[in-house]
Amino acid sequence: MSSRRRASSAPATPPANVRAQGRVFDSVLDLIGATPLVRLPRLVAAERLSADLALKLEFLNPLGSVKDRVGLAMIEAAERNGQISPGRTTIVEATSGNTGLGLALAAAAKGYALTVVMPEGSAPNRAKMLRLLGAKVDTTPARQGMAGAIGRAESLAARTRGAWMARVFDNAANPDIHAASTAEEIWRDTAGEVGVVVAGVGTGGTLTGIGRALKPRRPSVRIVGVEPAESAVLSGDEPGPHQLQGIGAGFRPSVLDLGQLDEVRAVSEAE
C-alpha cells in the first residue's frame, strides 16, 4: 500500500461567511425575505458620522426588491380570506414599480393569471420581465399617471370573470407584512439598537409597517420617508412627473399612516 494518506471524502467545513444560498428550497417563494444588513464603515468615516450606517439588501429577494414580500403577502392574505384560488382567479393590479414583479412571481409560482396595468413611460425592462413571468401587460397614457392606470385596472377587473384587484395602495397586507417580517428582521439584526429607518415612499407600506412594529418597543426610533422633489405631495406640493421609479405616486395612499413618519424628505432626481 502507498504510504500517502488518502484525501478525506468528507466535505470541508464552509467558511463562516458563506450565505444560505447553498441550501435547497422547495419553492422560489421560500427565498423571499430574511435579507441581511450590511454596514458602511467607509462612508461613516468619510462623512464623520457619529452612528453606524447599514443598508438592508432587499435586492436579494428573488426579483430584486422589497415588493416581493408584498406581492406574496397580498395573495396569501386573499387566499386565507377565501377571495381567490388558483385556476379560477385572475389577479389585476395597477403599478409602475416593482409591485407588479412581486405579484407576478407569486402568481406564477401559485398558478394564477395576472394582468398588470402600467402608465406609459414605465421601465420597459419591467414590462418585459412581467411578460416573461406569464403576466399580461396593459398601458395607459403617461399624462394620466397612476390614477389613470388604477382606473383602467378597475375597468378590466369589472369585465373579467373571476377577477380580483390586489390594490396595493389600499391593501392592509402591504404594511402588515413589513410589520411582521421586515421590521422583525431589523430588530433582530440590530439587537434592538436601531435609531433611524429611512426608505422611499411609494405606497408607504414599508415605513408604515416598520413604524408600527418598532415604535412600541423603541419609542425613540425615527422613521424618515423620502419622496421626489418633483412630486412632493407628502410635503404639501402638487404632483408632477418624475423619473424615480417606485416612489412618489402623486397622491397619498390609504395604507400610508403619516403618524408613523417623523420626517419626510423631498429629494431631487439629480440628488
C-alpha positions in Angstrom: 0.0 0.0 0.0 1.0 3.5 -0.6 2.2 5.4 2.4 0.3 8.5 1.2 -2.7 9.4 3.2 -5.9 9.3 1.2 -7.8 12.6 1.0 -10.9 12.7 3.1 -14.2 12.4 1.3 -16.0 14.4 3.9 -17.0 17.9 2.9 -14.9 20.7 4.2 -16.4 23.0 6.8 -17.7 26.0 4.8 -16.3 29.4 5.7 -18.3 31.4 8.2 -19.2 34.0 5.6 -20.9 31.5 3.2 -24.6 32.5 3.0 -27.6 30.3 2.9 -28.0 30.3 -0.9 -26.4 26.9 -1.0 -29.4 25.3 0.7 -32.2 23.6 -1.3 -35.6 25.1 -1.1 -39.0 23.7 -2.2 -40.2 27.0 -3.8 -38.7 30.2 -5.0 -41.2 31.9 -2.7 -39.2 30.5 0.2 -36.4 32.8 -0.8 -38.4 35.9 -0.1 -37.4 38.0 2.9 -34.7 37.4 5.6 -32.4 39.9 3.8 -29.2 41.0 5.5 -28.0 44.3 6.8 -24.5 45.5 5.6 -22.6 48.1 7.5 -21.0 51.0 5.5 -17.9 51.9 7.7 -16.0 53.8 4.9 -19.0 56.1 4.3 -19.4 56.6 8.1 -15.7 57.6 8.3 -15.8 59.8 5.2 -18.8 61.7 6.4 -17.6 61.7 10.0 -20.9 60.3 11.2 -21.4 59.5 14.9 -23.6 56.5 14.3 -23.4 53.2 12.5 -24.9 53.1 9.0 -26.3 50.0 7.3 -28.2 49.1 4.2 -30.9 46.4 4.2 -30.3 44.5 1.0 -33.8 44.0 -0.4 -32.4 43.4 -3.8 -31.5 39.9 -2.7 -35.2 39.0 -2.9 -35.8 36.8 -6.0 -36.9 39.6 -8.3 -34.8 42.3 -6.7 -37.0 44.4 -4.4 -38.9 44.7 -1.2 -42.1 44.3 -3.2 -41.6 40.5 -3.5 -42.7 40.4 0.2 -45.8 42.5 -0.6 -46.8 40.6 -3.7 -46.8 37.2 -1.9 -48.4 38.7 1.3 -51.4 40.1 -0.6 -52.0 36.9 -2.5 -51.7 34.7 0.6 -54.0 37.1 2.6 -56.6 36.9 -0.1 -56.3 33.1 -0.1 -56.8 32.9 3.6 -59.9 35.1 3.3 -61.3 32.8 0.6 -61.3 35.6 -2.0 -59.1 33.9 -4.6 -58.0 30.4 -5.7 -55.5 29.2 -8.4 -57.0 28.4 -11.8 -60.2 30.4 -11.1 -59.0 33.9 -10.3 -57.3 36.5 -12.5 -55.4 39.0 -10.4 -55.4 42.5 -11.7 -53.2 45.4 -10.5 -52.1 48.9 -11.4 -48.4 49.5 -10.8 -45.5 51.4 -12.3 -43.0 49.9 -9.9 -41.9 46.6 -8.5 -45.2 45.5 -7.1 -46.1 44.0 -10.4 -43.0 41.9 -10.4 -43.7 40.7 -6.8 -47.2 39.8 -7.8 -46.0 38.1 -11.0 -43.5 36.0 -9.1 -46.1 34.8 -6.6 -48.8 34.3 -9.2 -46.5 32.2 -11.5 -45.5 30.0 -8.5 -49.1 29.5 -7.3 -50.8 29.2 -10.7 -52.7 32.5 -11.0 -53.3 34.5 -14.2 -52.2 38.1 -13.8 -52.8 41.4 -15.7 -50.7 44.4 -14.8 -51.7 48.0 -15.9 -48.7 50.4 -16.2 -48.5 54.1 -17.2 -46.6 54.6 -20.4 -43.0 55.5 -19.8 -42.6 52.9 -17.0 -39.4 51.0 -17.3 -39.6 48.8 -20.5 -37.5 46.1 -19.0 -40.0 45.7 -16.2 -42.8 45.1 -18.7 -40.6 42.6 -20.5 -40.0 40.7 -17.3 -43.7 40.7 -16.4 -44.5 39.1 -19.7 -41.7 36.5 -19.3 -43.3 35.6 -16.0 -46.6 35.0 -17.8 -48.4 38.2 -16.9 -50.4 40.3 -19.4 -49.4 44.0 -19.6 -51.7 46.9 -20.4 -50.6 50.6 -20.6 -52.3 53.9 -20.0 -51.2 57.4 -21.2 -48.3 58.8 -19.1 -50.1 62.1 -18.5 -52.8 60.2 -16.5 -50.2 58.9 -14.0 -51.1 56.2 -11.6 -54.7 57.5 -11.3 -55.2 56.6 -15.0 -53.6 53.1 -14.5 -55.8 52.4 -11.5 -58.9 53.4 -13.4 -58.0 51.1 -16.3 -57.3 48.3 -13.9 -60.7 48.7 -12.3 -62.4 48.7 -15.7 -60.6 45.5 -16.7 -61.4 43.8 -13.4 -65.1 44.7 -13.7 -65.4 42.9 -17.0 -63.2 40.0 -16.3 -64.8 36.9 -14.8 -63.2 35.9 -11.5 -61.1 39.0 -11.3 -59.6 40.2 -8.1 -57.7 43.5 -7.7 -54.8 43.5 -5.3 -54.9 47.2 -4.7 -51.5 47.6 -3.1 -52.2 51.3 -2.3 -55.2 50.2 -0.1 -54.3 46.6 0.9 -53.6 46.2 4.6 -51.5 43.1 3.9 -48.9 45.6 2.5 -47.9 47.3 5.8 -48.8 44.1 7.7 -46.0 42.1 6.1 -43.5 44.8 6.8 -44.5 44.8 10.5 -44.3 41.0 10.6 -41.1 40.4 8.7 -39.1 43.5 7.6 -39.3 45.2 11.0 -38.6 42.0 12.9 -35.5 41.3 10.8 -34.2 44.9 11.5 -34.9 44.5 15.2 -33.2 41.1 15.4 -30.2 42.0 13.4 -29.6 45.3 15.3 -30.3 43.7 18.6 -32.9 46.4 19.1 -30.3 49.2 18.7 -32.0 50.9 15.8 -32.2 54.7 15.8 -33.4 55.8 12.4 -35.0 54.0 9.5 -35.0 55.7 6.0 -36.9 54.5 2.9 -38.5 55.9 -0.2 -42.3 56.3 -0.1 -44.3 54.7 -2.9 -47.3 53.0 -1.3 -46.0 53.9 2.1 -46.4 50.3 3.3 -42.8 49.7 4.2 -42.4 52.6 6.6 -45.9 52.3 8.0 -45.4 48.6 8.9 -41.9 49.2 10.3 -43.0 52.1 12.4 -46.0 50.2 13.8 -43.7 47.3 14.8 -40.7 49.2 16.1 -42.1 52.3 17.8 -43.9 50.5 20.7 -40.6 48.7 21.5 -38.3 51.7 20.9 -40.2 55.0 21.1 -37.1 57.0 20.2 -36.7 55.4 16.7 -37.2 57.9 13.9 -39.0 56.9 10.7 -38.0 59.0 7.7 -39.7 58.9 4.3 -38.1 60.1 1.0 -40.2 61.4 -1.9 -39.3 63.0 -5.2 -38.9 66.8 -5.1 -40.6 66.9 -8.4 -43.8 65.4 -6.9 -43.5 66.1 -3.2 -47.2 65.5 -2.4 -46.5 64.5 1.2 -44.6 67.7 1.7 -47.6 69.7 0.6 -46.6 70.3 -3.1 -48.5 69.4 -6.2 -48.0 66.1 -8.0 -45.8 66.2 -11.1 -43.9 63.9 -13.5 -40.6 62.4 -12.3 -38.2 59.6 -13.2 -37.8 58.0 -9.8 -39.4 54.6 -10.4 -41.3 53.1 -7.5 -41.7 56.1 -5.3 -43.8 59.3 -5.5 -47.2 58.0 -6.5 -48.6 61.6 -6.8 -51.2 61.0 -4.1 -51.4 59.9 -0.5 -52.1 56.1 -0.4 -54.6 54.9 2.1 -52.2 52.4 3.6 -49.7 55.2 4.4 -50.0 56.1 8.1 -48.4 59.5 8.3 -48.5 59.2 12.1 -45.7 56.7 11.8 -43.4 59.1 9.9 -41.3 61.5 11.9 -40.0 63.3 8.8 -40.4 63.4 5.0 -37.5 64.5 2.9 -38.0 65.7 -0.7 -35.0 64.6 -2.9 -34.5 65.8 -6.4 -33.7 63.4 -9.3 -30.2 64.9 -9.5 -29.6 64.1 -5.8 
